[in-house]
Amino acid sequence: MTGTIIIAGLGPGADDMITPEVRNAINSATDIIGYIPYVARIAPRAGLSLHPSDNTEELDRAAHAFELAANGHRVVIVSSGDPGVFAMAAAVFEVLETASEAYKAIDIQVLPGITAMLAAAAACGAPLGHDFCCINLSDNLKPFSLIEKRVSLALEGDFAMAFYNPRSKSRPHGFEKILALLQARTSPDQLIIFARAVSTKAQEITITSIAEAQPDMADMRTVVIVGAKATRTIETPDRRYIFTPRSSPSQ
Ligand SMILES: C[S@@+](CC[C@H](N)C(=O)[O-])C[C@H]1O[C@@H](n2cnc3c(N)ncnc32)[C@H](O)[C@@H]1O
């Protein structure tokens, strides 16, 4: 009998943020496939095989899922956050596009999760309350010039922005360039949020102005939210909230 493939989002880190739908899928899986730290979040049990693999092996991982499912396994591929946001769901469909008819007969379901950007926004208030866009700053799968172009166009449209994969040890300079672009094109007091390891014990949220932001405020566990012109702060005795109002003056 043919098996199934479910691509499931584990949310940003907290167990409370895993949806019941994803939990049920994991509980009835025969095999879990994913990047090593995500598979490590799954409790071992009898009848469940765990298949952790390295970060750069998305297409191999997807092909492995098809192979297991074609042999009757109930495979769950786990991603952090939402599986459709810079994660495994698209990689599975990239493999399916050119796959054999046998693989095309396998049922595939994508189960959403809470993506880092939304968990980070909620932790600060509502910085994405008006129009926003979401850009992956990694140039592993696209040229850096395209990233610069998209950030420039988003600035022109005064979108709030969320940046995933902002800065890594192997890509230290890209974020410096993007920050320089923001500093040249926004007012100095426009807000920027560095939200690291959101919803985990290591969570750290730094809210500052674009003028004062430094490249080393971001790393690979950080999602960066850049405010639009209207994004602002409310200080209460206990908290500082950041929000972007829902309306914009007519142009
Ligand atoms: C390969 S992307 C995966 C995104 C994931 N699918 C999601 O929806 O959140 C990895 C990037 O997501 C962001 N990220 C994932 N989990 C995070 C968390 N708990 N806190 C802050 N950023 C996070 C970081 O920008 C990280 O570099």
The ligand as an ORCA input file, in Angstrom:
! r2SCAN-3c Opt
* xyz 0 1
  C      15.460     28.335      7.127
  S      14.519     29.615      7.879
  C      13.153     28.698      8.447
  C      11.943     29.543      8.750
  C      10.805     28.734      9.326
  N      10.246     27.845      8.334
  C       9.695     29.634      9.888
  O       8.587     29.632      9.323
  O       9.948     30.310     10.892
  C      15.457     29.887      9.345
  C      15.330     31.322      9.824
  O      14.073     31.494     10.487
  C      14.198     32.427     11.532
  N      13.808     31.751     12.781
  C      13.408     30.469     12.918
  N      13.051     30.227     14.201
  C      13.241     31.380     14.878
  C      13.034     31.776     16.232
  N      12.566     30.921     17.155
  N      13.325     33.050     16.570
  C      13.786     33.929     15.654
  N      13.984     33.612     14.358
  C      13.719     32.363     13.979
  C      15.640     32.913     11.531
  O      15.706     34.066     10.711
  C      16.345     31.751     10.865
  O      17.565     32.169     10.259
*
